[in-house]
């Protein structure tokens, strides 16, 4: 990796139509084997650092500062051009989380996990359907190519829904649910409005995944993102943009070339 952001290819017309229809795309082999190994090792270090020998599940927000390896995915050349195709150049990564979920006993969820991303955006905005505003990329590091491995569950086309009716028992999955069956290195790109949930991991493997969410620079960050300043100094201008850098407050609204180096690459 040179660290240079290049946007040589984005969505094909077929994939664009599929994304607009379904609200997601699954990209096979987005990460090569050596990158999967590097990131898995980094995830394991983070897991140990936070939980030691406990072996419990970890849902860690703002994880980029935990290991420099995670910064490489900010503008990963397989996925990032698609994000830019969908959102444009005036964007940054406003939210991320690292997930490690070991096997659990039982056959199903104990809480209702279905949601749209966006938080207050789903309450404060008076529009139907609500605007896209952000796109998320999930990188799977473990083999979730079979069901019951903590798979992400989605409902294709539900990004056009403002409401998802909850069943009377508060647990049963809604109709039309599809599990994302992904191999190590596959990536899921999805509209933040897509109704989704994680399922229980009833397998013999530990499910590991990294999530990066992008939105417009004039939207406030979801997470506090502490990054070692010496790491930031070594980043490309495009990656500094993606971490929220700007020359001043107005740079998020009327950005100069110094604010948005990505503008010249799209």
Long-range contacts (C-beta under 8 A, 24 or more apart in sequence): 1-72, 3-72, 3-235, 3-236, 3-239, 4-236, 4-238, 5-75, 5-80, 5-236, 5-238, 5-239, 5-261, 5-262, 5-265, 6-77, 6-265, 7-80, 7-81, 7-84, 7-262, 7-265, 7-266, 8-77, 8-81, 9-81, 10-81, 10-82, 10-84, 10-85, 11-81, 11-82, 11-85, 11-86, 15-82, 16-85, 19-86, 19-189, 19-191, 21-156, 21-157, 22-156, 22-157, 23-154, 23-156, 23-157, 23-158, 23-159, 23-160, 23-190, 23-191, 23-193, 23-194, 24-154, 24-156, 24-188, 24-189, 24-190, 24-191, 24-194, 25-82, 25-188, 25-189, 25-190, 26-180, 26-182, 26-186, 26-187, 26-188, 27-78, 27-79, 27-82, 27-186, 27-187, 27-188, 27-189, 28-183, 28-186, 29-183, 29-185, 29-186, 30-76, 30-78, 30-79, 30-139, 30-185, 30-186, 30-187, 31-76, 31-78, 31-139, 31-184, 31-185, 31-186, 31-187, 32-185, 33-185, 35-72, 35-185, 36-141, 36-184, 36-185, 38-69, 39-69, 39-70, 39-73, 39-139, 39-141, 39-210, 40-141, 40-142, 40-208, 42-66, 42-67, 42-69, 42-70, 43-98, 43-100, 43-141, 43-208, 43-210, 46-98, 47-100, 55-102, 56-102, 57-99, 57-100, 57-101, 57-102, 58-98, 58-99, 58-100, 59-97, 59-98, 59-99, 60-97, 60-98, 60-99, 61-95, 61-96, 61-97, 61-223, 62-96, 62-97, 62-223, 62-224, 62-225, 62-226, 63-96, 63-97, 63-98, 63-210, 64-96, 64-225, 64-227, 64-243, 65-225, 65-226, 65-227, 65-228, 65-231, 66-98, 68-231, 70-98, 70-210, 71-227, 71-231, 71-235, 71-239, 73-137, 73-139, 73-210, 73-212, 74-212, 74-239, 74-242, 74-243, 75-236, 75-238, 75-239, 75-242, 76-137, 76-187, 78-187, 79-137, 79-187, 79-189, 82-189, 83-135, 83-137, 83-189, 83-214, 84-262, 84-266, 86-132, 86-135, 86-191, 87-132, 87-134, 87-135, 87-214, 87-215, 87-216, 88-216, 88-266, 89-260, 89-262, 89-263, 89-265, 89-266, 90-216, 90-217, 90-218, 90-255, 90-260, 90-262, 90-263, 91-214, 91-215, 91-216, 91-217, 91-242, 91-262, 92-214, 92-215, 92-217, 92-221, 92-241, 92-242, 92-243, 92-244, 93-212, 93-213, 93-214, 93-242, 93-243, 93-244, 94-134, 94-213, 94-214, 94-215, 94-219, 94-220, 94-221, 94-222, 94-223, 94-244, 95-134, 95-213, 95-215, 95-221, 95-222, 95-223, 96-210, 96-211, 96-212, 96-213, 96-223, 96-225, 97-210, 97-211, 98-209, 98-210, 98-211, 99-198, 99-207, 99-208, 99-209, 99-210, 99-211, 100-206, 100-207, 100-208, 101-150, 101-198, 101-201, 101-206, 101-207, 101-208, 102-201, 102-206, 102-207, 103-201, 103-202, 103-203, 103-204, 103-205, 103-206, 104-200, 104-201, 104-202, 106-200, 106-202, 107-200, 107-202, 108-171, 108-200, 109-171, 109-197, 109-199, 109-200, 110-171, 111-171, 112-166, 112-170, 112-171, 112-197, 113-197, 113-198, 114-164, 114-166, 114-173, 114-174, 114-195, 114-196, 114-197, 115-195, 115-196, 115-197, 116-192, 116-193, 116-194, 116-195, 116-196, 117-192, 117-193, 117-213, 118-192, 118-193, 119-222, 122-162, 128-162, 129-159, 129-160, 129-161, 129-162, 129-193, 130-162, 130-193, 132-159, 132-191, 132-192, 132-193, 133-192, 133-215, 133-216, 133-219, 134-192, 134-213, 134-214, 134-215, 134-216, 134-219, 135-189, 135-190, 135-191, 135-192, 135-213, 135-214, 135-215, 136-189, 136-190, 136-192, 136-211, 136-212, 136-213, 136-214, 137-187, 137-188, 137-189, 137-211, 137-212, 137-213, 137-214, 138-187, 138-188, 138-190, 138-209, 138-210, 138-211, 139-185, 139-186, 139-187, 139-209, 139-210, 139-211, 139-212, 140-182, 140-183, 140-184, 140-185, 140-186, 140-187, 140-188, 140-208, 140-209, 141-184, 141-185, 141-208, 141-209, 141-210, 142-184, 142-205, 142-206, 142-207, 142-208, 142-209, 143-183, 143-184, 143-205, 144-180, 144-181, 144-182, 144-183, 144-207, 145-181, 145-182, 145-183, 146-181, 146-203, 147-179, 147-181, 147-199, 148-199, 148-200, 148-201, 148-202, 148-203, 149-201, 149-202, 149-203, 149-205, 149-207, 150-198, 150-199, 150-200, 150-201, 150-203, 150-207, 151-179, 151-180, 151-181, 151-182, 151-198, 151-199, 151-207, 152-179, 152-180, 152-188, 152-196, 152-197, 152-198, 152-199, 152-209, 153-177, 153-178, 153-179, 153-180, 153-196, 153-197, 153-198, 153-199, 154-178, 154-180, 154-190, 154-194, 154-195, 154-196, 155-194, 155-195, 155-196, 158-193, 158-194, 158-195, 159-190, 159-191, 159-193, 159-194, 159-195, 160-193, 161-193, 161-195, 164-195, 173-197, 214-242, 217-241, 217-244, 217-246, 217-252, 217-255, 217-259, 217-260, 218-252, 218-253, 236-261, 237-261, 238-262, 238-265
